[in-house]
Amino acid sequence: MPLIPERVQRWPRPWRVALLSLLALYALYLVAGNVFLNTPLFDAVTNRKPEKFSMQTGPALTLLPGQAVVWNIRMRGQANRTVYVFRADRASAWIDLVALFRREVRIPRIDATGVEADIQRVDKAIPPPPRGDRGWTLRFDAIHSDSIRSGQFGKLLIVGQGHGNVGFLKQLKGGPSELFDSTAGFEQATVSFDGVKVLDEAHLGARFHFPRHYRDQAPGLRKFEISWAQLQIDARSQALEIDTGGPHVKVGSTPSNARLNADVVLDQGALQPGSRVVWRVPVHAGVDADDRGLLSLQLDVAQDMRVQARLPRDPETGSELHADLRVTGTKIPFRAPAELLPRLSGQVQGAWKFESLNWIADLFVRKPWFHLDGGGLLEGDLKIADGQLAPGSTLDIPQVAAVAEVAGVRLRGDANAHGRIVAGAPAQAQLDVKIPQFRAAPTDAPKALLFDGRAMALTLRGDARLQQLRDGVRAHLRFNDARVPDLTAYNRYLGNDNVRLLGGTGLLSGDVEMDSSGRVGTGRADLRGRGAQLQVAGIAMRGDAQLKALVQRADFDAKQFDLGGTTVDLRNIRVGDAGGEDNWWGTVAVRKGHIDAAAPFQVDAQADLRLRDAGPLLGVFAERSAYPRWVLGLLDSGEVQASGQLRWRSGELRVEDLQAENERLSLRARLDLAHAQRRGDLYLRWGVLGAGIELKGQQRKWHLAGAREWYEQQPRLLPASGSAP
């Protein structure tokens, strides 16, 4: 057979030349086009910005200009924080070559088979370009597939027999985008969330579109405000299993005959009248996931949105639920879902045995200084009006373990709680937690015992408007006459070998107020010690003491406390190890005081003192027998008024500007007690007589001539009281 048919050979020469030229051009196209599609040249063109868009393909074939068939396709792209990945076994498409001359890549139709889609949100964003109209336009009129295998959207996965037809337009470099009228659906699909199967035998149908717009006109979730969408679901619902019997909560599902039916239409961010969802889902919850019954949920949309829920009573656990809620209007605030709360009204009644009740404390507190430990039965009757819990609402927990951590002390006991709404403007939500018996331990040593007692009460109170509930909550914690079995347990807070508690018991009362974060509060603590034994700077003391700590301002989170107004009363004190009278007394009143309990622990204070006599002060610097005879006559010279400032850090105690006066005696001193060592300066005056003592450990140096001048020349241990610490 001749290469050129005889009939063609009889054509006029110009026609034969034209035909041969076309054949040559077509052969050239076949070679060039297929070489381009199957070599790295194609990757170099399509993957110029791989961080924004990349595509990998298998074999490809083109037979006509503008037409191509490609196998084993994988495309990945990222826009802002959204990453999308599409896979297909095969795709064929035609491209409008004429449209290229007007800077438009237009593909009237793409047919794909074996499609999988995966859309996720990522932390690292690629900022979008500013608005512009200079880029090329991508127009895909119809991307069609009758064999979609799966679609994943975050943790939501749909697997089944899918189909879809999607069209869109996008101008590059900040230009507008548009989603044409598109459809998608699945038959015999399985729907799972975070690995837990939710629906099976599902029939899903969706239709959606949005108009042409620039990104800054409707970024992110605001696209729902310009979109039209319809979702239809008819599926068999899985039973939900929440097993709390192990160390970790296990969430699973099991087949059931319950169903989910939905037909919802969204237009410009508002649900359309007639939209309806009915979901019946069996619930298995608790230890070993006991059957709690069939939960029925229903959404109906007319002029407003109405949500109803019902769970029949379980005679074994007492669990039940009846809810009827209405949301005014049909607009969905996708950008700020909390804006739904002021539009919410209705009633929720029910009881549920929870394995963990800590979420109730989370409603009131921002940081975990207070929580409910373990589970229990919760009974509630909540009335909601315009997003606010209304008077008549109640919440009861018959028994639960309560834990509060305040200023490094962990208080724990079995409690009962009652919540109610107190009328006001605005109404207040109040939770009263009563703890009949409790024990307190250091936060870092939970087995140690600081004190235990009865009848501790905690009240949490805040704005009853759901949106503001945690913002203005105040907490009030109080208890009286808790037993302190051994005062030596508090040596852990002294951190100083020069001040040690050697024994004794006591009673402690407390009353403190905090906000929802536990950062700012006021309060008091009253510790009454009996038979207290302590050692201060090597001097043994025993007797009765009462500490009335007044917290003017406290930040429990930063461990900062202001203690102005705190007083210490010492009564029936015996000084020294030898026998003698036990009728010495003293009073300390803190004018200004601050505790920084964060590492390193530090206390700064300025105080006024009333002392029966100056004997204990002088005893720090020397024994009685070491003083001149005229000083011995002053040791019991009557009541002494004194003042001074101190700084107490872990391992050291410094006293500065200690001044004591009475009718016969004048005393000035500074003292540094660090790690069982004593160092200080003392100046005594009686009329024209004066004496100074320089103390370094066990060594004492007397200054009798020019004692006052010597004292004033010695370096200070602390800045002057007017200076910053």
Secondary structure, 3 states (H helix, E strand, C coil): CCCCCHHHHCCCHHHHHHHHHHHHHHHHHHHHHHHHHCCHHHHHHHCCCCCCEEEECCCEECCCCCEEEEEEEEEEEEEEEEEEEEEEEEEEEEEECHHHHHCEEEEEEEEEECEEEEEEEEEEEECCCCCCCCCCEEEEEEEEEEEEEEEEECCEEEEEEEEEEEEEEEECCCCCEEEEEEEEEEEEEEEEECCEEEEEEEEEEEEEEEEEECHHHCCHHHHHHCCEEEEEEEEEECEEEEECCCCCCEEEEECCCCEEEEEEEEECCEECCCCEEEEEEEEEEECCCEEEEEEEEEEEECCCEEEEEEECCCCCCCCEEEEEEEECCCECCCCCHHHHHHHEEEEEEEEEEECCCHHHHHHHCCCCCEEEECCEEEEEEEEEECCEECCCCEEEEEEEEEEEEECCEEEEEEEEEEEEEECCCCCEEEEEEEEEEEEEEECCCCCCCCEEEEEEEEEEEEECEHHHCCCCCEEEEEEEEEEECCHHHHHHHHCCCCEEEEEEEEEEEEEEEEECCCCCEEEEEEEEEEEEEEEECCEEEEEEEEEEEEEEEEECCCCEEECCCCEEEEEEEEECCCCCCCCEEEEEEEEEEEEECCCCCEEEEEEEEEECCCHHHHHHHCCHHHCCHHHHCCCCCCCEEEEEEEEEECCEEEEEEEEEECCCCEEEEEEEEECCEEEEEEEEEECCEEEEEEEECCEEEEECCCHHHHHHHCCCCCCCCCCCC
